Amino acid sequence: MQPDQHQQRRKGSSEMDFFSEYGDANRYKIQEVIGKGSYGVVCSAIDQHTGDKVAIKKIHNIFEHLSDAARILREIKLLRLLRHPDIVEIRHIMLPPSRRDFKDIYVVFELMDTDLHQVIKANDDLTKEHHQFFLYQMLRALKYIHTANVYHRDLKPKNILANANCKLKICDFGLARVAFNDTPTTVFQDYVATRWYRAPELCGSFFTKYSPAIDIWSIGCIFAEILTGKPLFPGKNVVHQLDLMTDLLGTPSLDTVSRIRNEKARRYLSSMRKKQPVCFSERFPKADPAALKLMQRLLAFDPKDRPTAEER
């Protein structure tokens, strides 16, 4: 057998392994594996109907854990409704021929080159124009999401996809929630977003209620990371996280502390030695003054002091 024939046969068998018995499988030509996780595997592929490059996420044994199934269903439903240039697009969902065989699900997304985490890691020469364009896209996406009464709840560099032309798109809505009115929503117990980008009111579920300001805080943390190349608050635990926040922002006012419902948190912050806020221009000496002014507002300790995405 010729080497290229052997390669083609091996590639064909890998496509069969990836797609199992799914009827739509012949529409997509698998290219390579681009990601793996506890949920399954992601491959890049060519849509042979359109010629477009796509990413196909295979989620195996979807009903093995109902909490995972609920998260996946939530993400699919939201992404089918949230259509915006700054949000990753679902192109197609592949289901099995019969419900009896329903174990795996395939979700086809537009293909992006990388994510913001990798962009920050690989580029130490991002310009002010990059900073502005990245922040503009993130806040524009957030304005659209919040206008739909949705909170993302897990914004971090790895959940923001990127292309070589600096286009950003928010992804991973598995933890997102919908609020059906304008009142702050009771805190969700299953909130497990990455600690480093979590707003102070979510550290230990400090506030009994919160608003879309949680996403605004995350954008502030991400923007600081874009400016410096390093995470702003890489806390090892909740207490360390609060220590890092107050080291930069100073201790919160008595008024802010008094409205914190969690007694242990209130006690910890009340007994903390008085810290003065650090001047942002000293902490971020190379940053544009206008950018720092905005970042300071995004990172207000009290959620009511943060701007909305529209006010930015």
Secondary structure in CASP SS format (residue, H / E / C, confidence):
PFRMAT SS
TARGET T0000
AUTHOR 0000-0000-0000
METHOD secondary structure of the structure
MODEL  1
M C 1.00
Q C 1.00
P H 1.00
D H 1.00
Q H 1.00
H H 1.00
Q H 1.00
Q H 1.00
R H 1.00
R H 1.00
K H 1.00
G H 1.00
S H 1.00
S H 1.00
E H 1.00
M H 1.00
D H 1.00
F H 1.00
F H 1.00
S C 1.00
E C 1.00
Y C 1.00
G H 1.00
D H 1.00
A H 1.00
N H 1.00
R H 1.00
Y E 1.00
K E 1.00
I E 1.00
Q E 1.00
E E 1.00
V E 1.00
I E 1.00
G E 1.00
K E 1.00
G E 1.00
S C 1.00
Y C 1.00
G E 1.00
V E 1.00
V E 1.00
C E 1.00
S E 1.00
A E 1.00
I E 1.00
D E 1.00
Q C 1.00
H C 1.00
T C 1.00
G C 1.00
D C 1.00
K E 1.00
V E 1.00
A E 1.00
I E 1.00
K E 1.00
K E 1.00
I E 1.00
H C 1.00
N C 1.00
I C 1.00
F C 1.00
E C 1.00
H C 1.00
L H 1.00
S H 1.00
D H 1.00
A H 1.00
A H 1.00
R H 1.00
I H 1.00
L H 1.00
R H 1.00
E H 1.00
I H 1.00
K H 1.00
L H 1.00
L H 1.00
R H 1.00
L H 1.00
L C 1.00
R C 1.00
H C 1.00
P C 1.00
D C 1.00
I E 1.00
V C 1.00
E C 1.00
I E 1.00
R E 1.00
H E 1.00
I E 1.00
M E 1.00
L C 1.00
P C 1.00
P C 1.00
S C 1.00
R H 1.00
R H 1.00
D H 1.00
F C 1.00
K C 1.00
D C 1.00
I E 1.00
Y E 1.00
V E 1.00
V E 1.00
F E 1.00
E E 1.00
L C 1.00
M C 1.00
D C 1.00
T E 1.00
D E 1.00
L H 1.00
H H 1.00
Q H 1.00
V H 1.00
I H 1.00
K H 1.00
A H 1.00
N C 1.00
D C 1.00
D C 1.00
L C 1.00
T C 1.00
K H 1.00
E H 1.00
H H 1.00
H H 1.00
Q H 1.00
F H 1.00
F H 1.00
L H 1.00
Y H 1.00
Q H 1.00
M H 1.00
L H 1.00
R H 1.00
A H 1.00
L H 1.00
K H 1.00
Y H 1.00
I H 1.00
H H 1.00
T H 1.00
A C 1.00
N C 1.00
V E 1.00
Y E 1.00
H C 1.00
R C 1.00
D C 1.00
L C 1.00
K C 1.00
P H 1.00
K H 1.00
N H 1.00
I E 1.00
L E 1.00
A E 1.00
N C 1.00
A C 1.00
N C 1.00
C C 1.00
K C 1.00
L E 1.00
K E 1.00
I E 1.00
C C 1.00
D C 1.00
F C 1.00
G C 1.00
L C 1.00
A C 1.00
R E 1.00
V E 1.00
A C 1.00
F C 1.00
N C 1.00
D C 1.00
T C 1.00
P C 1.00
T E 1.00
T E 1.00
V C 1.00
F C 1.00
Q C 1.00
D C 1.00
Y C 1.00
V C 1.00
A C 1.00
T C 1.00
R H 1.00
W H 1.00
Y H 1.00
R C 1.00
A C 1.00
P H 1.00
E H 1.00
L H 1.00
C C 1.00
G C 1.00
S C 1.00
F C 1.00
F C 1.00
T C 1.00
K E 1.00
Y E 1.00
S C 1.00
P C 1.00
A H 1.00
I H 1.00
D H 1.00
I H 1.00
W H 1.00
S H 1.00
I H 1.00
G H 1.00
C H 1.00
I H 1.00
F H 1.00
A H 1.00
E H 1.00
I H 1.00
L H 1.00
T H 1.00
G C 1.00
K C 1.00
P C 1.00
L C 1.00
F C 1.00
P C 1.00
G C 1.00
K C 1.00
N C 1.00
V H 1.00
V H 1.00
H H 1.00
Q H 1.00
L H 1.00
D H 1.00
L H 1.00
M H 1.00
T H 1.00
D H 1.00
L H 1.00
L H 1.00
G C 1.00
T C 1.00
P C 1.00
S C 1.00
L H 1.00
D H 1.00
T H 1.00
V H 1.00
S H 1.00
R C 1.00
I C 1.00
R C 1.00
N C 1.00
E H 1.00
K H 1.00
A H 1.00
R H 1.00
R H 1.00
Y H 1.00
L H 1.00
S H 1.00
S H 1.00
M C 1.00
R C 1.00
K C 1.00
K C 1.00
Q C 1.00
P C 1.00
V C 1.00
C C 1.00
F H 1.00
S H 1.00
E H 1.00
R H 1.00
F C 1.00
P C 1.00
K C 1.00
A C 1.00
D C 1.00
P H 1.00
A H 1.00
A H 1.00
L H 1.00
K H 1.00
L H 1.00
M H 1.00
Q H 1.00
R H 1.00
L H 1.00
L C 1.00
A C 1.00
F C 1.00
D C 1.00
P H 1.00
K H 1.00
D H 1.00
R C 1.00
P C 1.00
T C 1.00
A C 1.00
E C 1.00
E C 1.00
R C 1.00
END
